[in-house]
Every structure is written in structure tokens, then in C-alpha cells.
Amino acid sequence: MEVTVKLYLAFRLGRFATGPVEVAAPATVGRVVEQLGLADEEIGLALVNGRQAEPGHGLSRGDLVQLFPVVGGG
């Protein structure tokens, strides 16, 4: 199933900014993260269609998944 993924900040390095991703079943935010080679602890915020989502959030064809890395500073 295809969803659109938009990556932010350091997640774009060596990847893409926005693009289609074919997600294997079961289609979840966590599965997208896994397929992109990211670790769960690297994810600061995940949005699905503009709403905050957890790794187990199920996806539907055409959803927009936005992934933001953990940002540190002080």
C-alpha cells in the first residue's frame, strides 16, 4: 500500500524530502519508520494527516506521514 512520507531535518540526509513509500502489511507508522532504516528512539514526532500518531497507528492508502527527529538543545 502506498502512502506519502515527508521527512524533516536530519532525516532527509541521504533520503528524500517528500515522496511515495510502499508500506508492507501491516501498514503502520512503525513499519514506515522501520522501512526507512530509522530507529523508534530517533522519532521525536510522527504525524498522520496532520495528527500526532504512535508507532502502532494503522495507515490507509494515500495517508500523509510526517516524521520529525528528536531535537536537542539547551
Secondary structure, 3 states (H helix, E strand, C coil): CEEEEEECHHHHCCCCCEEEEECCCCCEHHHHHHHCCCCHHHEEEEEECCEECCCCCECCCCCEEEEEECCCCC
